[in-house]
Every structure is written in C-alpha cells, then in structure tokens.
Amino acid sequence: MNSQIDSVTLTIHRAANEIGGNCIEIAANGERILLDAGRPLYAPEDDTCSFIPRTLNTELPVAGVLLSHAHQDHYGILNELPASWPVYCGKATESLIRLTSGIFEKTLPQQFRNWESDSPFELGPFRITPFLTDHSAFDAYMLLIEVYGCGILYSGDFRMHGRKSVLVKRLMDSLPPYVDALIMEGTNLGSNKSCCSEEELEERFIDLFKSTSGRVFVSWSAQNIDRTVTLFKACANRAAGRTLVVDLYTAEVMEMLADFGRLPRPSWGHVKVVVTKAFARMYEKTGRGDFLQRMIPHGISARALAENPSKWVVMTRKSLLWDFEHCGVIPSPSDVWSWSMWGGYLKEGDGLVLKDWFESRGCPACHIHTSGHASPSALKEFASSIQPKVLIPVHGVDWDNEPEGFANILRLADGEPCELRQHIAARGGVA
C-alpha cells in the first residue's frame, strides 16, 4: 500500500482554539476540500482587512468549499476566496447567504452547488454525506467525509434542545461504525448558558405577553428561525393574543424560507412588517424595492406601534431606533424588553446601545433565551455515541479546561498539518 497515495492530511487553519471563524482543510493525494470558510467573530463588519488564514494556500485548487450553515463565522470570507473554488451547501443556506451578502453589497464570485440531506456525492477521492442537524441557523448540516477508507465526521455547529433535536438523535443511532475521526464544536464548554427547549421558551414568552400591559420589545437574530417560530406561536396563543412585528429583513428571511417547510410568513395572521424610512431607503438602494412593495399590504407604520400597546411584540434592533423614536415608539415602565440572544452581546456594540436605550427610559427587562449550541452534557453524550478513534476539538475556548468525559482527544493548533491516518491507526483504526 502506497503511504503517499493513502495520506489524509487535516489542517485547522482557524478555530482550533476560538469560537467561530472555522476554516478546516482535508487533503488527500493532492486534492483538497475546505470545511467552512468563516470570518472571525472579532472581525468588525466594515473592516476591509483580509481574514484569510495565513496558512491557507489560495494558489492551489480546491475541489469544494463545504459550508455547514449560513452564519458568517462559517462562510464570511467567501468573497475573499478564489472564484474558481466551487461552493457546496444546502439550497436554503445558499439563499440566506446571498440575501445577507446582497444587503451588505458584497459579491460572491463562486459557483454554488446544492446538496440534499442524506444524499452522498463525490469530489475527487472524497465521498461526502450531509446530514441536516439541529442548530439556531436554519438548514445546518453535519458532514461525513470518507476518503481512502477513513471516515471523518464534522459536527459543524449543533445542539440537542432545539425544534429539530430529533435529527441529531436519529444520526447518533444510524451513523455507520467507521467514523474514525470526529471534528466537533465545543462552544458551550466551560459555560452555564441556558440550554432549555424552544417549547419551554414559548411558554415563558406566553406568560410574559399575558402579564405585560404594554408592548414587549424583543431582540433576536432574524436567521434564528426556531426563535421566530417560538415568538409567532406565543403571539398566536389565544391567551396571549398579540401580533409579532418584524422588520423588512426578517420578513424577507421568513418569506424566503417558507418554501422549505411550514414556517410563519408575513402574510399570516399575528404577523406584521414595520416599514421604517431607514429600512425602506436601504431596500431601494440595494435593488430590493420590489420586495418592499410586496410587503406594503402586510405592513404597519412605526407610528401605529405607539397605539394599542398591549397588542404588539416588536422586533428591536439598533437600526430601527431612530425611526421608532421619531414616530413616538419610546419604551416606558409599562413595556418590557427581552434580549433573546447570547448575553455577551449586551456588553458592547449594538447590544449595549439597545440596553442603554431601554434602561434610560425605565423599561424593565425580562431576558428569555436558549443557546444555539449543544450543552456540555449533550456534547459528551454525542461524542460517547459516535465513539471516534480520535476526537479533534474546534470552535471552543475551554477544551483544555474541560476534557473530562471526552475520549481520544487529539488537540491541534491552528495551521498545524496532521497526518490523520497515522493517528487513527495508532488507536486501532484504519491502517
């Protein structure tokens, strides 16, 4: 057997010891694939610097850039990569990436090709099978890569407490026994973030809506469809009886993804689209005026939110504040605001601006959220079920402090090439 031909080299170009910015290369017999092409979380949106990892060779061809989901820390450097590198992802993931890129006026030069969950396809020596998984991002996948008898499972980002948790449990029961290496995220290691179910959040929001005499302002990610569904169902609950008011971007995400399942959309009852001057100008500027016009029948003016306050659950983000204030939509002690994202974002940037906006007006807080990532116990349960010969940590900062409960850890540094077959063979795997 020719060891050179059978060599499988794994290089984590970024994310070996940080959350986000994933960029992982697998090379075999001169051919390469890339697992994600993420922008670091610390990179500001308006930064013009390059964030391509210095160890990633962009002069050589790549058979495919495989994107696990549509969060920027997994696809955000695509516009910097060669146009000749084809991109593979789910159909909804492509739609979300193109929507966000268009709003930020970024052009993606690559050709996109879509996969189907559970349907394997081949890129050179690589056989790839995507598995739809549970994550706060819609259309997120785990990826099984088989090459020269070596099975590698890339977890991407996942959790086991969302509305699609059954997908992860089904995968744990059905994966083939030849997963030699598991590349697994560890975002929540060392943390005590809430990992309750979306159904539990729904009940908490219903109670909040019932007990609040004024408006409920909620901040959440437009692409967190699980959270949009949770808020919609809570509003539609007969005892709560509220209307969910979303901005134009969230409305476009809802309408785009409604074709991928029975998901709430702007034309449904208990949903309204607030059409503010700033967002309307932005949509006209970026060539989305047709969508703006389609939303007018489902729209509501910001001024209307100052009336009948007990009726509204209002999406709130920094870019809406000027229009809200101009139209008299100012929080008061009879209103409540809820931050439904990671609490760390409240300490700086847009989150801090929103926090100050509400607190300066005496508006009480009731933050309701659950993590988009697996809890530490779920991570251990998943790794134990897969039983890989080697477990390669990524997307976490506490792997070195929380190794208990994980077997066969192979710790790599960013940019460090690893001959994977040698490590697997040393632990009783493929030869």
Helices and strands as residue ranges (DSSP letters): E 8-14, E 23-28, E 31-35, E 64-66, H 72-75, G 78-80, E 87-89, H 91-103, E 112-114, E 121-123, E 126-132, E 141-147, E 150-154, H 165-174, E 181-185, H 198-211, E 216-219, H 225-236, E 243-246, H 248-257, G 258-260, E 271-274, H 277-285, H 289-295, G 296-298, E 299-300, G 302-306, G 309-311, E 312-315, G 318-320, H 321-326, E 336-339, G 343-347, H 349-359, H 376-386, E 390-394, E 417-419, H 420-426
